[in-house]
Amino acid sequence: LGWYNRLFINFALRRHIFFFLLQSYFPAMLMVMLSWVSFWIDRRAVPARVSLGITTVLTMSTIMTGVSASMPQVSYIKAVDVYLWTSFLFVFLSVIEYAAVNYLTTIEERNQLKKRGKV
């Protein structure tokens, strides 16, 4: 019963995922894999394992800080935060694994020395 003008607007939003993969996901994945290299290093090579562990932990911290600074501040947890914290946990646990292995093998060696001394 009359003319009604309407305005149609169509927004096409696209996310360039390659940037996020290149800046955050791939480096975090590489740091986790690099921290696993310490599993193949001899347990008596303390400087090599400790320096590798500390380097990977600090690098993961730097990646997490850089990603959080480039993202908008929101009150909820983002998927990239979960991914980076999980990666950080893997890297940190590889350092803890070395500490546990070093402690347990030291106790085992002491027990063997005590047994040899008694015999």
C-alpha positions, 0 to 999 in steps of 0.5 A: 500500500505504499513504497517502503525503501529498504537498505540491504548491507551484506558484510563479508568478514574473512580472517587471514588464518595464515598470519596467526599460524605463522606468528603463534601456532607454528613457533609454539609447536616448534618449541614443544618439539625442541623441548622434547629433544632434551629426552634424547640428550644423555641425562649426565649432560646437565648444561645441555639439558638445563640450557635447552629447557630454560631456553624453550620455557623463556621462548614460550613465555615470549611467544605468549606475551607477544600474542597476548599483546597483539590481541584485543583485551577481552574478558574471556579465554581465547582458543589461542590462549588455551593452545599456548598455555597447553604448549607452555605446560608441555615445555615446562613438564619436559624440564620437570621430567629432567629434574625428576630423572636426575633426582631419582637416578642420583638416589639409585646411584647412592643406593648402589654405592651403599650396597657395594660398600656393605659387601 
